[in-house]
Amino acid sequence: MTTAAVLQAVILSLTVAALYAAVAAGLTLTVGVTRIINFAHGEFVMLGAFLTYGLHTRWGVSPWLGMAASGVALGLLSALVYRLFLARVLKQDEHNQLLATLGLSILLLNIAVILWSPDPRVMQAPALLPPLRLGPVTVPGNNVAVALVGLLLFLAMLWIKNHTRYGTQMRFASDDPELALHAGINVDRVFELSFVIGGAAAGVSGGLVALVLYVQPSVGVDLVIRAFAIIALGGLGNIPGALMGAAILALVEGLVSTFVPQGGSWGFGVAFLLLLLVLIVRPSGLFGKQVQA
Amino acid sequence: MGRILASLLAAAAMAAVPAMAQQPPLRIGVPLPLTGALAGGGNQILWGIQYAAGEANDAGGLLGRKIELVVEDTKGEPNTSATVAAKLATQDKVDAFVGGFGSTSDYALLNALQRFEPIFMHAGSSSVRLEEGFGKHDWYYHIYIWDYHRQKAAVTFFKSIPGAKTLAIAYEDKLYGTDGSKFTQQYAKEAGLEVVMNEPYRAGTPDFAPILNRVKGLDPDILFIIGYSGDNIQIARQADQLGIKPKLLVTQGAGEKRSDFGPAGDNVVVIDLWSAKQTTPGLADWVKKAEAKRGGEVVSSAVQGYVAMRTLIDAAKAAGTWDRGKILAGLASMTFDTPYGKVAYTASEMGGKHQLITDKSMIAVQYKPDGGQEVVWPADKAAGKITYPAR
């Protein structure tokens, strides 16, 4: 195990962390504010990936523009889904909410298979940025782009939550929806807005997926499992915590896969073992608020 | 008088109807996954079956009877497959079965069907468990290769490359990849190739850098990927982006197209069942007609469906009557002219009695930097020479 090999594994794992973080960014905000465990978030990412891929392949639209368009489209879709569907189950039992988003996830996945077949597609786009050379390590240009956009998404979520009027309302509505109602906050509207922002972030991260991965209907399934692990690791609704969670998950997975024999099978499992240990020792996540019994 | 005239007119009209329409149709059950994760391959196989049945119907039918396909969607799910099997056998009372794709669901399908002992032309699925479970039956005919055929063909191809001595294997860590890795190691050992790496990966993983970095350190003569199409493409693409260039990257064909790889596919070799470009006598004409009918490229899995249906039609024609025993005898003894060349159902290694395609039928296709592709192995089907080392 040379220093260069370790450095390479660490740096590449961190670029993977950026992709995970991008997928988790919107989910963190939505779960943090509405407490809805949205299983369909992975399918929103998948739809964003298909849209970016389709725009580029059919009309030569730049992936940068494709990502932005996917963000807008998935934001609108999220608004529709919230109005027609989630707003009605929000007042119901938590289990119903879980089943509703799981059902939506399966429905979207099946529609995608029918429309586009399960075959993987690759967006043959030129690298958006030049490769980054750090000593013996080369980071491909598109991975650099993913890292930058992933980071930007997180900063945007932080800014919205901490420095805007809506962010203040989101925090208020999330801490105590009933009190927020009495204070004159339109809680339903705030929940919808957080869901729309989360959906838009999923659309943008779908564009990132199209850039560095292949596009197929099931592409969001594994990613959303990781995203849930990340927000649990970082602490529910804690945006900086989720960023750290993404880095920890990707580093553990990457280093085990690189340096442990048969590690390709172990990496994913070991990362989730770590998650289990964290949740046993610190149920609110590494950076979440500890709740006193 | 009027009634007699009417009866005579009706009889005359009946006589004018072609013979094919007077006979009840031959009903062929086609169980395939047409939705769900396996739908891509399932629909390709269905097209091949429909094309072969259409050819026969256009030529006046089979034994003077129209072929009617009773298509059912198994969804690739074991429970649905078992239900579909029972429906086709008991309600639709089909005369034979052509289809099947997806080992796990097909196991349930065949398990439900075996008490009926129908003529079953199995177009897809390669798990050895199916061969062990059903291969011994007189009524079971398997078109697609078994898992070990693919690995045997791959290793025979590796041995044909001058100077290739070391092999690194990366495999997806479920049944398909694990079995593939096991058989590859076994055949490589017998062939005197040194396996310097044998690493699993999780299908759908976003990052193959860990495996590629190991490959960089080991610098094997061949990197062999045993996985599904998306991962095959992703590994080639990531290797290209990271500047890791193995002497030769070989994948197992899993439905991906040359265009999917882009420049990252340059000189990648795919071990496959069939290529429209292989030099098989009569193939060019068949491809031209089939592509005109298809309105596009005809892929390997469509050929599996076509051959499954076509060999049944040829055996029934040779029998001269729809007699189960005579058709089965014909299937077992005849040689068939197919897009694979002249082939016959023969016994296979793990107990199967009727296997059509084996490692002997397989080919290696190399993707060329001009965006094209060329069959480079075996010599009798090759249209060009392999570029090795590829970097």
HADDOCK unambig.tbl for C-alpha pairs under 7 A between the chains (distance, minus, plus):
assign (segid A and resid 9 and name CA) (segid B and resid 210 and name CA) 6.91 0.50 0.50
assign (segid A and resid 16 and name CA) (segid B and resid 207 and name CA) 6.99 0.50 0.50
assign (segid A and resid 110 and name CA) (segid B and resid 36 and name CA) 6.88 0.50 0.50
assign (segid A and resid 113 and name CA) (segid B and resid 36 and name CA) 6.65 0.50 0.50
assign (segid A and resid 114 and name CA) (segid B and resid 35 and name CA) 6.80 0.50 0.50
assign (segid A and resid 117 and name CA) (segid B and resid 39 and name CA) 6.81 0.50 0.50
assign (segid A and resid 117 and name CA) (segid B and resid 40 and name CA) 5.78 0.50 0.50
assign (segid A and resid 118 and name CA) (segid B and resid 37 and name CA) 5.76 0.50 0.50
assign (segid A and resid 118 and name CA) (segid B and resid 39 and name CA) 6.84 0.50 0.50
assign (segid A and resid 118 and name CA) (segid B and resid 40 and name CA) 5.97 0.50 0.50
assign (segid A and resid 119 and name CA) (segid B and resid 40 and name CA) 6.37 0.50 0.50
assign (segid A and resid 120 and name CA) (segid B and resid 230 and name CA) 5.25 0.50 0.50
assign (segid A and resid 121 and name CA) (segid B and resid 260 and name CA) 6.35 0.50 0.50
assign (segid A and resid 122 and name CA) (segid B and resid 260 and name CA) 5.66 0.50 0.50
assign (segid A and resid 124 and name CA) (segid B and resid 262 and name CA) 6.41 0.50 0.50
assign (segid A and resid 138 and name CA) (segid B and resid 242 and name CA) 6.50 0.50 0.50
assign (segid A and resid 140 and name CA) (segid B and resid 241 and name CA) 5.59 0.50 0.50
assign (segid A and resid 140 and name CA) (segid B and resid 242 and name CA) 6.25 0.50 0.50
assign (segid A and resid 213 and name CA) (segid B and resid 206 and name CA) 6.39 0.50 0.50
assign (segid A and resid 213 and name CA) (segid B and resid 234 and name CA) 6.61 0.50 0.50
assign (segid A and resid 214 and name CA) (segid B and resid 230 and name CA) 6.29 0.50 0.50
assign (segid A and resid 214 and name CA) (segid B and resid 234 and name CA) 6.76 0.50 0.50
assign (segid A and resid 254 and name CA) (segid B and resid 210 and name CA) 6.51 0.50 0.50
assign (segid A and resid 257 and name CA) (segid B and resid 210 and name CA) 5.68 0.50 0.50
assign (segid A and resid 258 and name CA) (segid B and resid 210 and name CA) 4.27 0.50 0.50
assign (segid A and resid 258 and name CA) (segid B and resid 211 and name CA) 6.56 0.50 0.50
assign (segid A and resid 262 and name CA) (segid B and resid 199 and name CA) 5.31 0.50 0.50
assign (segid A and resid 262 and name CA) (segid B and resid 200 and name CA) 5.88 0.50 0.50
assign (segid A and resid 264 and name CA) (segid B and resid 199 and name CA) 6.69 0.50 0.50
assign (segid A and resid 264 and name CA) (segid B and resid 200 and name CA) 5.19 0.50 0.50
assign (segid A and resid 264 and name CA) (segid B and resid 201 and name CA) 4.23 0.50 0.50
assign (segid A and resid 264 and name CA) (segid B and resid 202 and name CA) 6.38 0.50 0.50
assign (segid A and resid 265 and name CA) (segid B and resid 173 and name CA) 6.51 0.50 0.50
assign (segid A and resid 265 and name CA) (segid B and resid 200 and name CA) 5.78 0.50 0.50
assign (segid A and resid 265 and name CA) (segid B and resid 201 and name CA) 5.34 0.50 0.50
assign (segid A and resid 265 and name CA) (segid B and resid 202 and name CA) 5.84 0.50 0.50
